[in-house]
């Protein structure tokens, strides 16, 4: 049997910070006598897709006759209790349904629609209210939302006169800043009959 663990750090967390938390989680999992293997994809989530603040772990248990704990739910509860002590991340655990679409991890999705002249802040308030009451419903577990209102933002005031005096174009300034704060797409290349994209970004110290 196996189950999945998703670690969610605050929005804006770097891939290096996510990897540190993930490495600590993997070290704990590999010490568990009932766990045989742990597979990890850092920077990705089945809920939100590619995101440096998320990490997904697939935990594979040992065969039944080699386990000290027979029930997978007991192992998951043990893991959930440990990871709930990580102050920098939220944790979501789930098991795959026996039949796709059915089971305790199948769940359902809900979409809130902002109508008329509702502002982003009002929509966020509606989401928070829904989550507040949903989390207090005993039939629901593992609730999450893709609404992101806490993404850190930076404001840059470029001295355009000085840039023009130095012969530096604004596009070069903005693309360089984007490479330092995020990433910049360069081009594609073909390898083994597959197309791969090339991005550049600054290393963690910068």
C-alpha positions as CSV (number, residue, x, y, z in Angstrom):
1,X,0.0,0.0,0.0
2,X,1.0,3.6,-0.3
3,X,-0.3,7.1,0.5
4,X,0.7,10.6,-0.6
5,X,1.8,13.6,1.4
6,X,1.7,17.2,0.2
7,X,3.6,19.9,2.0
8,X,2.5,23.5,1.4
9,X,4.7,26.4,2.4
10,X,3.7,30.1,2.3
11,X,3.3,31.6,-1.2
12,X,6.6,33.1,-2.3
13,X,8.7,30.5,-0.6
14,X,11.7,29.5,-2.7
15,X,12.4,26.0,-4.0
16,X,15.4,25.8,-1.7
17,X,13.3,26.5,1.4
18,X,10.7,24.0,0.2
19,X,13.5,21.4,-0.3
20,X,14.8,21.9,3.2
21,X,11.4,21.1,4.7
22,X,11.0,18.2,2.3
23,X,14.4,16.8,3.2
24,X,13.5,16.9,6.9
25,X,10.2,15.2,6.2
26,X,11.8,12.5,4.1
27,X,14.4,11.8,6.8
28,X,11.6,11.2,9.3
29,X,9.7,9.0,6.9
30,X,12.7,6.8,6.1
31,X,13.2,6.1,9.8
32,X,9.7,4.7,10.2
33,X,9.9,0.9,10.5
34,X,6.8,0.5,8.4
35,X,7.9,2.5,5.4
36,X,10.0,1.1,2.6
37,X,10.4,3.9,0.0
38,X,9.7,7.6,-0.3
39,X,9.4,9.3,-3.7
40,X,9.5,13.0,-3.9
41,X,8.7,15.8,-6.4
42,X,9.7,19.2,-5.0
43,X,8.1,22.2,-6.7
44,X,4.9,20.5,-7.8
45,X,1.4,19.8,-6.4
46,X,-1.5,17.7,-7.8
47,X,-3.8,20.5,-6.7
48,X,-2.1,23.6,-8.0
49,X,0.4,22.2,-10.5
50,X,4.0,23.6,-10.7
51,X,4.7,25.8,-7.6
52,X,8.1,26.1,-5.8
53,X,6.2,26.4,-2.5
54,X,4.7,22.9,-2.7
55,X,6.2,19.4,-2.5
56,X,4.6,16.0,-3.1
57,X,5.8,12.8,-1.4
58,X,4.6,9.3,-2.3
59,X,5.1,7.0,0.7
60,X,5.3,3.3,-0.1
61,X,4.8,0.9,2.8
62,X,6.6,-2.4,3.4
63,X,4.8,-5.7,2.7
64,X,2.1,-6.7,5.2
65,X,4.2,-9.5,6.8
66,X,7.1,-7.0,7.4
67,X,5.1,-4.2,9.1
68,X,4.9,-3.5,12.8
69,X,1.7,-1.5,12.1
70,X,-0.8,-3.3,9.9
71,X,-3.3,-0.5,9.3
72,X,-2.3,2.2,6.9
73,X,-4.5,4.7,8.8
74,X,-2.3,4.3,11.9
75,X,0.8,5.0,9.9
76,X,-0.8,8.1,8.3
77,X,-2.0,9.4,11.7
78,X,1.6,9.0,13.0
79,X,2.9,10.9,10.1
80,X,0.2,13.6,10.2
81,X,0.9,14.2,13.9
82,X,4.7,14.6,13.2
83,X,4.3,16.9,10.3
84,X,1.7,19.1,12.1
85,X,4.6,20.2,14.2
86,X,6.3,21.9,11.2
87,X,5.5,25.5,11.7
88,X,6.5,26.6,8.2
89,X,4.1,24.3,6.3
90,X,0.7,22.8,6.0
91,X,0.3,19.1,5.3
92,X,-2.3,17.1,3.4
93,X,-2.3,13.3,3.5
94,X,-4.5,11.1,1.2
95,X,-4.7,7.5,0.0
96,X,-5.6,6.6,-3.6
97,X,-9.2,5.4,-4.1
98,X,-9.7,1.7,-5.0
99,X,-11.9,2.8,-7.9
100,X,-10.9,6.1,-9.6
101,X,-13.3,8.9,-8.6
102,X,-14.5,7.0,-5.5
103,X,-13.0,6.8,-2.1
104,X,-11.9,9.0,0.8
105,X,-9.4,10.9,-1.4
106,X,-11.7,11.4,-4.4
107,X,-13.5,14.3,-2.9
108,X,-15.1,17.1,-4.9
109,X,-14.4,20.6,-6.2
110,X,-16.3,23.7,-5.7
111,X,-16.0,27.0,-7.6
112,X,-17.0,30.4,-6.3
113,X,-17.9,33.0,-8.9
114,X,-17.5,36.7,-8.3
115,X,-20.5,38.5,-10.0
116,X,-21.3,42.1,-10.7
117,X,-18.7,44.5,-9.2
118,X,-17.4,42.3,-6.4
119,X,-13.8,43.2,-5.5
120,X,-11.0,40.7,-5.1
121,X,-11.0,41.4,-1.3
122,X,-14.7,40.6,-1.1
123,X,-14.2,37.3,-3.0
124,X,-11.4,36.4,-0.6
125,X,-13.7,37.1,2.3
126,X,-16.3,34.8,0.8
127,X,-13.7,32.1,0.4
128,X,-12.5,32.5,4.0
129,X,-16.1,32.3,5.3
130,X,-16.8,29.1,3.3
131,X,-13.5,27.5,4.5
132,X,-14.3,28.5,8.1
133,X,-17.6,26.6,8.1
134,X,-16.4,23.7,5.9
135,X,-13.5,23.0,8.3
136,X,-16.1,22.6,11.1
137,X,-18.1,20.0,9.2
138,X,-17.1,16.5,10.5
139,X,-17.8,14.8,7.1
140,X,-15.1,16.9,5.4
141,X,-11.3,16.7,5.7
142,X,-8.2,17.8,3.8
143,X,-9.8,21.1,2.7
144,X,-7.8,23.5,0.7
145,X,-8.2,26.5,-1.7
146,X,-6.2,27.7,-4.6
147,X,-7.2,31.3,-3.8
148,X,-3.9,33.1,-3.3
149,X,-4.1,36.4,-1.4
150,X,-0.8,36.4,0.5
151,X,1.6,36.4,-2.4
152,X,4.5,38.7,-1.4
153,X,5.0,41.7,-3.8
154,X,8.0,44.0,-4.3
155,X,7.8,47.5,-5.8
156,X,10.8,48.8,-7.8
157,X,11.2,52.4,-8.7
158,X,13.7,52.5,-11.6
159,X,15.6,55.7,-12.2
160,X,14.8,56.0,-15.9
161,X,16.9,59.1,-16.5
162,X,20.0,57.4,-15.1
163,X,19.3,54.2,-17.1
164,X,19.0,56.2,-20.3
165,X,22.3,58.1,-19.4
166,X,24.1,54.7,-19.0
167,X,22.6,53.4,-22.2
168,X,20.7,50.6,-20.5
169,X,17.3,49.8,-21.9
170,X,14.2,49.3,-19.7
171,X,13.5,45.9,-21.2
172,X,17.0,44.7,-20.1
173,X,16.5,46.0,-16.6
174,X,13.1,44.3,-16.3
175,X,14.2,41.0,-17.8
176,X,17.3,41.0,-15.4
177,X,15.1,41.7,-12.4
178,X,12.7,39.0,-13.5
179,X,15.5,36.5,-13.7
180,X,16.6,37.4,-10.2
181,X,13.1,37.3,-8.6
182,X,11.6,34.6,-10.7
183,X,12.6,33.0,-14.0
184,X,13.0,34.0,-17.7
185,X,12.1,31.7,-20.6
186,X,15.0,31.4,-23.1
187,X,14.2,28.8,-25.8
188,X,13.4,25.1,-26.5
189,X,15.7,22.3,-27.4
190,X,15.1,18.8,-28.7
191,X,16.6,15.8,-26.9
192,X,15.6,12.1,-27.5
193,X,12.7,13.3,-29.6
194,X,11.3,15.4,-26.8
195,X,11.0,19.2,-26.6
196,X,12.4,20.7,-23.4
197,X,12.2,24.4,-22.3
198,X,15.1,26.4,-21.1
199,X,14.7,28.9,-18.2
200,X,17.2,30.9,-16.4
201,X,17.0,32.2,-12.8
202,X,19.4,33.5,-10.2
203,X,20.8,31.0,-7.6
204,X,19.4,31.0,-4.1
205,X,22.0,33.4,-2.5
206,X,21.0,36.2,-4.9
